Amino acid sequence: MFNLFNKDKEKKESANQPVTLRIREVVKETNEAITIYFDQPEPHLDYKPGQFLTVIIHLEGKEHRRSYSLCTSPYVDPFPGITVKRLKGGLVSNYLNDYMHPGKKVSVLRPMGGFITPYHSAHRHHYGMIAAGSGITPIMGLIKSILINEPESKVSLLYGSRSESQIIFFNALDELLQKYPDRLQVIHQLTQPGPDWQGARGRIVAENLQSFINELEQSDGLITKYFLCGPEGMMELSKSALQSAEVPKDQVISESFYMEKKETLSNGNESALAVTQPVTVILEGQSYTFDVTPDKTILEAGLDEEIEMPYSCQSGLCTACRGRLLSGEVKMDEDAGLSENEIAEGYILCCSSKPKSGEIKINIE
C-alpha cells in the first residue's frame, strides 16, 4: 500500500512539474490569433488530440498560468501546437501574441483534459462538431485524428465566426475538405460576413442546430458522437438541441470556452461574497487556515499564503485543484471539469470557488 501511494504521488507531482518547450514557429491565423508550434523535447511530449497545455508566464513579478488547447494531432503533425486568441484585457493572451518568436523558450505543464475520444479503424461513427471562435482549436486536432484513424467514420463541423477574415484554420480546413471530400463536411456560419459571402449568415441558433443534428441522426449505420466547444450561450443552445433530439448524454462531450480573466478586482456586486472569510484547507494531512478576501478565489488566497496547493489551468477545466467540501458553502463560478457525480459528492474546484457561508473546510486529496 505504501509503494502504491508513493507511485500515485509521484505521478501527480510529475503532471504538475513544468516542462520547458522551445518555440519552433509562430503562425498568424487571423489578426487576433496565432498558433505557436513547439519543437519536440526529449523525451517527447505525449498528448491526446483535444487536450490543452497550461502556459506559465512571469509578468510584473507575478506568475500567471493560462490553458490553451492543442490544435494539432500526434497522428498527423510532427510538432505540437497551441492556438492563442488575443482577448481584450487578457494579460497573458496579449503577451503571447506580441512577444512569442522562434527560439524562445516557454514553460508549460504536461497536457491535460478530457475533451478526447478513442480511435479505432473499425469505428463507423458520424462525429458532429459544433464550435465558435477559438473553440475550433481542440476540435481541429480531433478532426485530423478521426479522418486518418477511422476510414469508415465521417465528420460534420458547424463552425461560427465573425467574418471571413476571422475564420481560424480556414485554409487548413479547406485542405482537409479537398483530401476527404466524402467524409468531411464544413458549415461556416458568419455573423458579420462581407457582401460576397455565399454561406450561412447570422449566429448559430436553435434552428441551425436542429437541422445539423437531424442530418447526423439520419446517418445510416453510423453511431453519432458530438463535440461542443465555444461560448457559453452557444454551448447551452447546443446541449438543449441535443437533449430535444434525445441524443444520449454519453454521446456528447463538451469543453468550456474559457475567457481569460482580466487583471481587475471584483466589483463586489454580490453582497454575500463581499466580506473576508476564513477557510481551512487540509492538504496531505496538514491543516491550513487562511483568510480569503472578496477579490480572491480560495486557490489564489492559498497561494498568496505560500501554501503549495495543486493547480494547473486556474480556469476550472483541469481539476488539479479539486477538493471535497467538508463543511460550509462556496460559490463556484466554473465547474465544467467536474462530473455530475463529483458535484453531488461535494467536490469543488478551488480555482473558481469563493467562500459563501458557514465554517468552510476543504480536503484536497
C-alpha positions as CSV (number, residue, x, y, z in Angstrom):
1,M,0.0,0.0,0.0
2,F,2.9,2.4,0.8
3,N,4.5,1.8,-2.6
4,L,1.3,2.3,-4.4
5,F,0.6,5.5,-2.6
6,N,4.1,6.7,-3.5
7,K,3.6,5.9,-7.1
8,D,0.4,7.8,-7.2
9,K,2.0,10.8,-5.6
10,E,5.0,10.7,-8.0
11,K,2.6,10.6,-10.9
12,K,0.6,13.6,-9.6
13,E,3.8,15.5,-9.0
14,S,5.1,14.7,-12.5
15,A,1.9,16.0,-14.0
16,N,2.4,19.3,-12.2
17,Q,6.1,19.6,-13.0
18,P,6.8,22.2,-15.6
19,V,8.4,21.3,-18.9
20,T,10.4,23.8,-21.0
21,L,9.5,23.9,-24.7
22,R,11.3,25.7,-27.4
23,I,9.2,27.6,-30.0
24,R,9.7,26.3,-33.5
25,E,7.3,28.5,-35.4
26,V,4.6,31.2,-34.8
27,V,1.8,31.3,-37.4
28,K,-0.6,34.2,-37.6
29,E,-4.0,32.6,-38.1
30,T,-6.0,35.8,-38.1
31,N,-5.3,39.4,-36.9
32,E,-6.4,38.2,-33.4
33,A,-5.0,34.7,-33.2
34,I,-1.7,32.9,-33.5
35,T,-0.6,29.3,-33.4
36,I,2.6,28.5,-31.5
37,Y,4.4,25.3,-32.6
38,F,7.0,23.8,-30.3
39,D,10.0,21.6,-31.0
40,Q,9.5,18.1,-29.5
41,P,11.6,17.8,-26.4
42,E,13.4,14.7,-25.2
43,P,11.6,12.6,-24.1
44,H,8.7,13.5,-26.4
45,L,5.7,15.4,-25.2
46,D,2.9,12.8,-25.3
47,Y,-0.6,14.2,-25.7
48,K,-4.1,13.3,-26.9
49,P,-6.0,15.3,-29.5
50,G,-8.3,17.7,-27.8
51,Q,-6.1,18.2,-24.7
52,F,-4.6,21.5,-23.6
53,L,-1.3,22.9,-22.3
54,T,-1.0,25.2,-19.3
55,V,1.4,28.0,-20.2
56,I,3.4,29.5,-17.3
57,I,4.4,33.2,-17.8
58,H,6.1,35.6,-15.3
59,L,4.9,39.2,-15.8
60,E,5.4,42.1,-13.5
61,G,6.9,39.9,-10.8
62,K,4.0,37.5,-10.7
63,E,3.4,34.0,-12.1
64,H,0.4,33.6,-14.4
65,R,-1.0,30.3,-15.7
66,R,-3.3,30.0,-18.7
67,S,-4.6,27.0,-20.5
68,Y,-4.6,26.8,-24.3
69,S,-5.9,23.9,-26.4
70,L,-3.7,21.9,-28.6
71,C,-4.8,22.3,-32.2
72,T,-2.5,19.6,-33.5
73,S,-2.8,15.8,-33.8
74,P,0.1,13.5,-32.8
75,Y,-1.1,11.1,-35.6
76,V,-0.6,13.8,-38.2
77,D,1.5,16.7,-37.0
78,P,5.2,16.4,-36.2
79,F,5.2,19.3,-33.7
80,P,2.6,20.1,-31.0
81,G,0.9,23.5,-31.3
82,I,-1.5,25.7,-29.3
83,T,-3.6,28.5,-30.7
84,V,-4.0,31.7,-28.7
85,K,-6.6,34.3,-29.5
86,R,-6.0,37.9,-28.3
87,L,-8.6,38.9,-25.7
88,K,-9.4,42.5,-24.7
89,G,-7.9,43.0,-21.3
90,G,-6.3,39.5,-21.4
91,L,-2.8,39.9,-19.9
92,V,-1.3,36.6,-21.0
93,S,-3.1,36.2,-24.4
94,N,-1.9,39.6,-25.4
95,Y,1.7,39.0,-24.2
96,L,1.8,35.7,-26.1
97,N,0.5,37.3,-29.3
98,D,3.0,40.2,-29.1
99,Y,6.2,38.6,-27.8
100,M,6.5,35.0,-28.9
101,H,9.0,34.1,-31.6
102,P,11.0,31.1,-32.9
103,G,13.8,30.1,-30.4
104,K,12.0,31.5,-27.3
105,K,11.6,29.0,-24.5
106,V,8.3,28.6,-22.7
107,S,7.4,26.7,-19.5
108,V,4.3,24.6,-19.7
109,L,2.6,21.8,-17.6
110,R,2.1,18.5,-19.3
111,P,-1.0,18.0,-21.4
112,M,-4.3,17.6,-19.6
113,G,-8.0,17.5,-20.4
114,G,-10.8,15.1,-21.1
115,F,-12.0,16.5,-24.4
116,I,-10.9,13.3,-26.1
117,T,-12.1,10.2,-27.8
118,P,-10.6,6.7,-28.5
119,Y,-9.8,5.8,-32.1
120,H,-10.2,2.5,-33.9
121,S,-10.1,1.6,-37.6
122,A,-13.3,-0.4,-37.2
123,H,-15.3,2.5,-35.9
124,R,-18.3,3.6,-38.0
125,H,-19.2,6.9,-36.4
126,H,-20.5,10.2,-37.6
127,Y,-18.9,12.9,-35.4
128,G,-20.8,16.2,-35.1
129,M,-18.5,19.1,-34.2
130,I,-20.1,22.4,-33.0
131,A,-17.7,25.3,-32.5
132,A,-17.5,29.0,-32.4
133,G,-14.5,31.4,-32.5
134,S,-11.3,29.9,-31.0
135,G,-13.5,26.9,-29.8
136,I,-12.3,25.3,-33.1
137,T,-8.8,24.8,-31.6
138,P,-9.2,21.4,-29.8
139,I,-11.7,20.3,-32.4
140,M,-9.1,20.8,-35.2
141,G,-6.9,18.2,-33.6
142,L,-9.8,15.8,-33.2
143,I,-10.9,16.2,-36.8
144,K,-7.4,15.4,-38.2
145,S,-7.2,12.3,-35.9
146,I,-10.6,10.9,-36.8
147,L,-10.0,11.3,-40.5
148,I,-6.7,9.5,-40.5
149,N,-7.5,6.8,-37.9
150,E,-11.1,5.8,-38.8
151,P,-11.6,5.3,-42.5
152,E,-15.3,4.3,-42.0
153,S,-16.2,7.4,-40.0
154,K,-17.4,10.8,-41.1
155,V,-17.1,14.3,-39.6
156,S,-19.5,17.2,-39.9
157,L,-18.5,20.6,-38.5
158,L,-20.8,23.6,-37.7
159,Y,-18.4,26.5,-37.1
160,G,-19.4,30.0,-36.2
161,S,-17.1,33.0,-36.8
162,R,-17.5,36.8,-37.0
163,S,-16.3,37.3,-40.6
164,E,-14.3,35.6,-43.3
165,S,-11.0,37.1,-42.0
166,Q,-11.7,35.7,-38.5
167,I,-12.1,32.1,-39.5
168,I,-9.3,30.3,-37.7
169,F,-7.8,27.4,-39.7
170,F,-9.8,28.4,-42.9
171,N,-7.0,27.1,-45.2
172,A,-6.3,24.0,-43.2
173,L,-10.0,23.1,-43.1
174,D,-10.2,23.7,-46.9
175,E,-7.2,21.3,-47.4
176,L,-8.9,18.6,-45.4
177,L,-12.1,19.1,-47.4
178,Q,-10.2,18.5,-50.6
179,K,-8.4,15.5,-49.2
180,Y,-11.6,13.9,-47.6
181,P,-14.5,15.2,-49.8
182,D,-16.7,12.2,-49.0
183,R,-16.0,12.1,-45.2
184,L,-15.8,15.7,-44.1
185,Q,-18.5,18.4,-44.2
186,V,-17.8,22.0,-43.0
187,I,-20.6,24.6,-42.5
188,H,-19.3,28.1,-41.8
189,Q,-21.8,30.4,-40.1
190,L,-20.7,34.1,-40.1
191,T,-22.3,36.9,-38.0
192,Q,-20.7,39.8,-40.0
193,P,-20.0,38.4,-43.5
194,G,-18.8,40.5,-46.4
195,P,-21.1,41.3,-49.4
196,D,-19.7,38.4,-51.4
197,W,-20.2,35.7,-48.8
198,Q,-22.2,32.8,-50.2
199,G,-22.5,30.8,-47.0
200,A,-24.8,30.9,-43.9
201,R,-25.3,34.2,-42.1
202,G,-26.1,35.1,-38.5
203,R,-25.4,33.5,-35.2
204,I,-25.7,29.7,-34.5
205,V,-29.3,29.5,-33.3
206,A,-31.7,26.7,-32.4
207,E,-32.9,26.2,-36.0
208,N,-29.3,25.7,-37.3
209,L,-28.6,23.3,-34.6
210,Q,-31.8,21.2,-35.1
211,S,-31.1,21.0,-38.8
212,F,-27.5,20.0,-38.2
213,I,-28.4,17.3,-35.6
214,N,-31.2,15.9,-37.6
215,E,-28.9,15.3,-40.6
216,L,-26.4,13.5,-38.5
217,E,-29.0,11.4,-36.7
218,Q,-30.2,10.1,-40.1
219,S,-26.7,8.8,-40.9
220,D,-27.5,5.1,-41.8
221,G,-25.5,2.6,-39.9
222,L,-23.3,5.3,-38.2
223,I,-23.1,5.9,-34.5
224,T,-23.3,9.7,-33.7
225,K,-21.0,11.4,-31.3
226,Y,-20.9,15.2,-30.6
227,F,-18.1,17.5,-29.5
228,L,-19.0,21.1,-28.4
229,C,-16.6,23.9,-27.8
230,G,-17.4,27.6,-27.8
231,P,-19.0,30.5,-25.8
232,E,-21.5,29.6,-23.0
233,G,-24.6,30.7,-25.0
234,M,-23.8,28.5,-27.9
235,M,-22.9,25.6,-25.7
236,E,-26.3,25.8,-23.8
237,L,-28.2,26.1,-27.1
238,S,-26.4,23.0,-28.4
239,K,-27.0,20.9,-25.3
240,S,-30.6,21.9,-25.4
241,A,-31.0,20.9,-29.1
242,L,-29.2,17.6,-28.5
243,Q,-31.5,16.9,-25.5
244,S,-34.6,17.7,-27.6
245,A,-33.3,15.3,-30.2
246,E,-33.0,12.6,-27.5
247,V,-29.3,12.2,-28.0
248,P,-27.9,10.2,-25.0
249,K,-25.6,12.2,-22.7
250,D,-22.8,9.8,-23.1
251,Q,-22.6,10.7,-26.8
252,V,-22.0,14.4,-26.0
253,I,-18.6,15.8,-24.9
254,S,-18.2,19.4,-24.2
255,E,-15.2,21.7,-23.5
256,S,-15.9,25.0,-21.7
257,F,-14.8,28.1,-23.6
258,Y,-12.6,29.8,-21.1
259,M,-12.4,33.6,-21.3
260,E,-9.2,34.8,-19.7
261,K,-9.8,36.8,-16.6
262,K,-8.9,40.5,-16.8
263,E,-6.4,41.7,-14.3
264,T,-9.0,43.7,-12.3
265,L,-10.7,43.3,-9.0
266,S,-14.2,42.0,-8.5
267,N,-16.8,44.7,-8.5
268,G,-18.3,43.2,-5.3
269,N,-21.9,43.3,-6.6
270,E,-22.7,40.1,-4.7
271,S,-23.1,41.3,-1.1
272,A,-23.0,37.7,0.2
273,L,-19.4,37.4,-1.0
274,A,-18.2,40.9,-0.2
275,V,-16.6,40.1,3.1
276,T,-13.3,38.4,4.1
277,Q,-13.8,34.9,5.4
278,P,-11.5,32.3,6.9
279,V,-11.1,29.0,5.1
280,T,-9.4,25.8,6.3
281,V,-7.7,23.5,3.7
282,I,-6.5,20.0,4.6
283,L,-3.6,19.1,2.3
284,E,-1.7,15.9,2.6
285,G,-2.9,15.6,6.2
286,Q,-1.8,19.1,7.2
287,S,-4.4,21.7,8.1
288,Y,-4.0,25.3,7.0
289,T,-6.3,28.2,7.8
290,F,-6.2,31.5,6.0
291,D,-8.4,34.5,5.1
292,V,-10.0,34.8,1.6
293,T,-10.8,38.3,0.5
294,P,-13.7,39.1,-1.8
295,D,-11.4,39.6,-4.8
296,K,-9.7,36.3,-4.5
297,T,-10.6,32.6,-5.1
298,I,-9.7,30.0,-2.5
299,L,-6.8,28.9,-4.6
300,E,-5.4,32.4,-5.1
301,A,-5.6,33.2,-1.4
302,G,-3.9,29.9,-0.5
303,L,-1.1,30.6,-3.0
304,D,-0.7,34.1,-1.5
305,E,0.0,32.3,1.8
306,E,2.6,30.2,0.1
307,I,0.6,27.0,0.6
308,E,1.6,24.5,-2.0
309,M,-1.9,23.9,-3.2
310,P,-2.1,21.9,-6.5
311,Y,-3.3,23.7,-9.6
312,S,-2.8,24.0,-13.3
313,C,-5.1,25.9,-15.5
314,Q,-6.9,28.1,-13.0
315,S,-9.9,28.1,-15.2
316,G,-12.0,25.2,-13.8
317,L,-11.1,22.7,-16.6
318,C,-8.2,20.5,-15.4
319,T,-9.5,19.7,-11.9
320,A,-5.9,19.7,-10.5
321,C,-7.2,21.9,-7.6
322,R,-10.2,19.7,-6.9
323,G,-11.1,19.3,-3.2
324,R,-14.0,17.9,-1.2
325,L,-16.1,20.5,0.7
326,L,-16.4,19.1,4.3
327,S,-18.4,22.0,5.7
328,G,-19.7,25.4,4.8
329,E,-20.8,26.7,1.4
330,V,-18.9,28.2,-1.5
331,K,-19.9,29.9,-4.8
332,M,-18.2,28.1,-7.7
333,D,-18.1,30.2,-10.9
334,E,-16.9,27.3,-13.1
335,D,-17.5,23.6,-12.6
336,A,-17.1,22.3,-16.2
337,G,-14.2,20.0,-15.1
338,L,-16.4,18.1,-12.6
339,S,-18.9,15.4,-13.4
340,E,-22.4,15.5,-12.0
341,N,-21.5,12.7,-9.6
342,E,-18.5,14.6,-8.3
343,I,-20.5,17.7,-7.7
344,A,-23.2,15.6,-5.9
345,E,-20.4,14.2,-3.7
346,G,-19.3,17.6,-2.6
347,Y,-16.3,18.2,-4.7
348,I,-15.4,21.8,-5.7
349,L,-12.7,23.5,-7.7
350,C,-10.6,25.8,-5.5
351,C,-9.6,27.9,-8.6
352,S,-13.1,29.1,-9.2
353,S,-14.6,29.0,-5.7
354,K,-15.1,31.8,-3.2
355,P,-16.5,31.5,0.3
356,K,-20.2,32.0,0.7
357,S,-21.3,31.0,4.2
358,G,-20.6,28.7,7.2
359,E,-17.3,27.3,8.5
360,I,-15.6,26.3,5.3
361,K,-13.3,23.3,5.4
362,I,-11.9,21.6,2.3
363,N,-10.0,18.3,1.9
364,I,-7.6,18.2,-1.0
365,E,-6.7,14.6,-1.7
